Amino acid sequence: MVVKEEPDGQQLETDLNVERASRERVGDPANVAVMRDIASLTGGAAGGTDDLDAVVRKIALLPEPHPMEQRIALWSQWYTACAVLILLAACWSARKVSGLT
């Protein structure tokens, strides 16, 4: 990488190495016993590449998850418009009764 300053003609040159840190050691196999323990604790299934079809079938049989939240669009409901209208009428009536124009 080279950085140059135009008026004086100075330049700085350096090597910039960008590497991603490896979280797993390359070549080490996964500890199958630990993976099976985690799967049994969380209600999952563990298997190797030979069991791939069975795992895919189990995933396909799972029910659809229930939604975590239910959103209601208040601005598209009739009672929201009625509530706004009633509040505006009450505000207008209160101003007329009190004489504030």
Steps between C-alpha positions, in 0.01 A plus 500: 500500500643836400384838632628813326484866596469718191654839594822368659528174308543293815378144496444224751509136393395208718359150480143462624403142577136424574423154634195343650557332835432129485268382776551133432819317441518369146503122478353430843179296478198608701449331834199283414419414862473867596284572194264214591476624861411852383241359259338288770488792746340737250256249352685476172657219304860428419642284229764468237488532126345154476195621698440807287178370340351419841584844634344671195183290545480598868534867410228471236260345755539784750189716549501866403609715796244724665559870444681668785301822471172604351483840338178693465495789254311756710479760225300264282237428766166681510507554876826696476337749264198524735725561800690776318173659387354488853815653649505780243129571564559505876793740460299729271200493735716574804656802326160633395354460848798670664496784245849453359378522138 
